[in-house]
Amino acid sequence: MKINRNLWLVEGFSYKKSSPPWPCPICGVGILNAVKPLKAEQSQATIKGRKSTSFSSDNEDAIFRFAGFMLCANSQCNERISIAGNGQLLAEGTNAQAGVKYQGPRYGVFYPRYFEPALQIFTVPDSCPKDIKEQVIKSFSLYFMDSNACANAIRTSLELIMDEQGIPGLNEKNKPITLGARINQFNDLNPKLKPLIEAVKWVGNAGSHISGISKNGILDGYELLQFVLSDLYERNDVYDRLSKKAEAINQSKKPDNQ
């Protein structure tokens, strides 16, 4: 399934509008709704700033911290997901880019940094090995918090895939083999997937650079990784199931009519 970029590129939400339709990470069916009110407290910098003569009432840098819950709308689930992050007070009609400021009622905009359990940006196949699945979900938990750390976690998932595929991580001298070299060896097993995995590696590497990586770059990596996991594990699972069915039909020379 294609990743909905518009959903995952949303930076913040307010009570004026409903929260983004993030899917519940437990049931995968229900949409999460913020449980009002979210608990919010001003940051110390804002509190101290308000005591300064230079602090303006239309200051858009008035930051607060928030925490609370999101509730799954699926009545069969009703799971509550923890959410926390930073917020900002904005005035009606404020347009920072156009230099427009309006003295009037203010509303809070919430910028999430943490979800527990982590939101699932894509569905990891059930047949995916446990350690790989856990590593991908770890990257999901970092998506809102730290893009560079998220990219590095994605890269680590590739190392685990190479392990699972039997590509050695050490050479004959017991020295580590680079991920790039391991991916080149993987090409002998699956030349179709090699370019995709290599591209995911570059996404992961970008997280180690000073310039960092954007959310769009992370989502590029996730789209590629989603296909790789599906091709390696989900399709094989379907193939095994259908192979057993085909074997039963071939042995009996007829389908099961019951």
N, C-alpha and C positions, 0 to 999 in steps of 0.2 A: 504494500500500500504506500502511495506517495506521501511524503511528509508535508504537512500543511505549514509552509513557511510563515504565512501571515499569523498563524497562531503562536508560533514559537519565537517570533521576532517582536512580539508585544513587550514593551519595557515596563509599563505600569498600568494601573487601573484605579478607579475611584468609585465612591458610592453613587456618583452621578450617573455612571454607566455600570452595567453588570460586569463582573470579572470575566476575563477571556474564557471561552468554553474548553478549558483544559480537561482532558479525560481522566477519570479516576484511575490511579495506578493499581488499584486492587481488583476491581471488576472489569475495567477497560470499556465499560458500556456507559455508565453514568457520567454526567458533567458535574464538575465541582463548582460550588457556589460559596462565596465568602460568608462565614457566619458573623453577622453583625452584632455588636460592634467589635472591630478589631482593636485590641489594646494598643494604645499609642502613647509614647512619652517623648518629650523634646530632648534632643541631644544636649549635652553640657555646653557644647560650642554655641548652640542657639540660645540657651539660657544666659550664658555669659554675654553673648552678643547683644541681647536685649537690654542689658545694663549699660551698654556703651552709647555715648551720645551720637556715634556715627551709624548706629543701627537704625535702619529705616523701616517703617511699618509695612512698606511694600517690598521688602527684601524677599526675593524668591529663593534665597539660599537657606530659608528657615527649615532645618532638617529635623525630622523626628524618627524614632525607631518604632517598629510595630511587631506584634506577634498575635497569633490567633489560630483559627481553624477554618478549613474549607470542608463542606459537607457534600458527599456524593448524592446526586439527585435520584439515583436508582434505588427505589424502595426495597429492592432485594439485597442491597448492599449497605447503604446508609453509613459508609465509612467516613471517619473524620481524619483529615490530613492536616498536620501541623504546617503553618506557614509563618515566616518571619522575614524581616528586611528593613529597608529604610523608606522614608516618606518625605514628601515635600508639600508645603502649603502654597497653593496657587490661587490667585484672585480671578474672579469671573472676567473674561475678556482679555486675560493676559496673553500676549504674544511676544515672547522674548526675542524671537528672530526679527520681528518687525519693530522692536523697540517700544511696543505698546504696553502700558501698565495701567491698570484700572483699580482705583480705590473702592473696594466693595467687598461683598461676602467672599470668604475664602473656603476652599475645599481641599481635602487631603488627597494626594496621589500616592498610591502604595507601589513601591518597587520591590518585588520579592527577590530574596537572595537565597532562601532555604526552604525546602519542602521535605517533610518526613511522613511516610516514605517518599522517595524521589518520584517525580512525575516521569512517565514513560514516553519519551519522544518518539519512539517506534516500538513495536511489539517484538521482543526477542523470542525466537522459536522455542517452544517447550523442549524440543529435542536437543537444543544447544547445550554443550557441556556446562556443568554448574559453575566452574571457575571462570569461564569466558563470560557467561551470563552475568555473574556477579560483578565482573570488571566493567562490562558495558553499563550496568545500572549505576555503578560508582561514577562513571563519567556523566550520567544523567544528573546525579546529585550535585555535580560541580558546574553544570551548564549555566545556571543563573548566578552562581557565586564567583567563578573564576574561569574565564574562557581558556586561558593558557593551561591551567591545571586540567581542565576538561579535555583539551587536545592531547595532553600527555597521557591521560588515562585511556583515551581511545587508542593511542599508539601501543600501550601496554597490552591491550586486548589482542592486537596483532601478534605480539610475541607469544601469547597463550594459544592463539590459533595455530601458529607454527609448531608449538610443542605438541598440540593435539594431532596435527597432521604428520607427526614423526620427523619433522625437519630439525636436525640437531642444533642446539644452541652453543655447543662447545666443539672446538676442533680436536684433532688428534693430540695436540699438546695441552689440552684442557684449557684453552684460551677461548674467551667469548667470541662468537661469530656475530657480526653486525646484523641488524634486522634486514638491511638491504640485501646482504649476501644470502640470508635465509629465504627471502622472497624470491631471489633468483633461482634457488634450488627448488622452491615450490612450483616454479614454472614448469618443471619436468612432470609434475603431478597434474597440474591444472593450468595450462597456458591461457585459458579463457579468463580466469579470475585474477591472474597475476597483475595485469595493468590496474585493475580496480584496487587491489590490496596495496600496490605501490603508491597509488594516489592517496589512499587513506594514510599511509606512512608519512607523506609530505604534509598532510593536514596535522598529524601529530607532531612532526618536527617543528612546525610553525609555532607551536606553543612554547618552545624553548627559546625563541628569539625575542629580542628586546621589543621589536615592533609588534609582537603578539599576533593574534588572530581574531577575526571578527566573528560574530554570531553566524553570519552567512557562510563563512568558511567552515565553521563547525558543522552546520547543517549539510554542507556538501559532503563532508566526511561521513556523517550519519547516513545519508542516502546511499552512499557506496557501501558502507559497512552493513546496512540492512540487507542489501542484495547479496553480499558475500555470505552472511550468516544463513540467509534463506536458501541459497544455492548449496551450501555445504551441509546443512543439517536438516532443514525443513523438507527440501525436495527429496533427500535421501530417505527420510522417514516415510514420505508418501510412496516412494518407489518400493521400499521394503514391504509396505502394507499391500500395495497392488501386486507385487511379485508373488506374495503368498496366495492372494486371490486367484491370480493367473495359474499358479501351480495346481491349486485345487481343481480349477476348471479343466486344465489339461489332463489331469489324472482321471477325472470322472468322465471327461469328454462331453460335459454338459454343465450349464450353470445351475446354481442352487435356486430351485423354484419355491422353496419354503419361506 
